[in-house]
Amino acid sequence: MDERNISLAGLEADSDRLAGDGKTPMYIAIDGRLAGIIAVADVVKQSSRTAIESLHKMGIEVAMITGDNKKNRSHRKTGRYRQGACGGTATG
């Protein structure tokens, strides 16, 4: 949007709310104008929680490495693990 000089005015609050809910907001533009916002989210499977618990019982430390922003990472409920972020993302 920055590259095409498209203003995000009016949708920042929606973006913040979606990110606060653990979703990744994405803006949509049509013909050079802001048209809307959508969001995606990863659903954590119950089997992930079970797998992490099994690894802990084996003495293996589990870490989640993601490009998601900090708000989104805090919503990942898969059990005890270290969290970290990959560099180079637009979401920080």
C-alpha positions in Angstrom: 0.0 0.0 0.0 2.9 2.3 0.8 4.5 1.6 -2.6 1.3 2.6 -4.3 0.6 5.6 -2.0 -2.7 4.1 -0.8 -3.9 5.6 2.4 -5.0 3.2 5.1 -7.0 5.9 7.0 -10.2 4.6 8.4 -9.2 1.0 8.8 -6.4 1.2 11.3 -8.8 0.5 14.2 -10.1 -2.6 12.5 -6.6 -3.8 11.7 -5.6 -3.3 15.4 -8.7 -5.2 16.6 -8.1 -8.1 14.2 -4.4 -8.3 15.2 -5.4 -8.1 18.9 -7.6 -11.2 18.2 -4.6 -13.1 17.0 -5.4 -12.7 13.3 -3.2 -11.3 10.5 -5.0 -8.4 8.8 -4.5 -7.7 5.1 -5.7 -4.6 3.2 -7.4 -4.8 -0.1 -7.2 -2.1 -2.8 -9.1 -1.9 -6.1 -8.1 0.5 -8.8 -5.6 2.2 -6.5 -8.1 2.8 -3.7 -8.5 1.2 -0.4 -11.4 -1.2 -0.6 -11.4 -3.2 2.6 -9.6 -5.4 5.0 -9.6 -9.2 5.6 -7.9 -11.3 8.1 -6.5 -14.8 8.3 -5.6 -17.0 11.3 -3.9 -20.3 12.0 -6.0 -22.7 14.0 -3.9 -24.8 16.4 -4.7 -28.4 16.3 -5.2 -30.4 19.5 -2.6 -32.8 18.2 0.0 -30.0 18.4 -0.6 -29.5 22.1 -0.3 -33.3 22.6 2.9 -33.4 20.5 4.5 -30.5 22.5 3.6 -32.2 25.8 5.2 -35.5 24.6 8.4 -33.7 23.5 8.6 -32.0 27.0 8.3 -35.4 28.7 11.3 -36.5 26.5 13.2 -33.5 27.8 13.1 -31.7 24.5 12.7 -27.9 24.6 10.1 -26.6 22.0 10.3 -23.2 20.4 7.9 -21.5 18.1 9.6 -19.3 15.5 7.2 -17.1 13.5 7.0 -14.0 11.4 3.8 -13.0 13.1 3.6 -9.8 15.0 3.8 -10.0 18.8 0.0 -9.7 19.4 -0.6 -12.7 17.1 2.1 -14.8 18.8 0.5 -14.3 22.2 -2.7 -16.0 20.9 -1.0 -19.2 19.9 -2.2 -21.6 22.6 -0.2 -24.8 22.0 1.3 -25.2 25.5 4.6 -24.3 27.0 7.3 -23.3 24.6 9.7 -20.4 24.0 8.6 -17.8 21.5 10.6 -15.9 19.0 10.2 -14.1 15.8 11.9 -14.2 12.4 13.3 -11.0 11.1 12.4 -9.3 7.9 8.6 -9.2 8.3 6.4 -6.2 7.7 4.4 -6.9 10.9 7.3 -6.6 13.3 
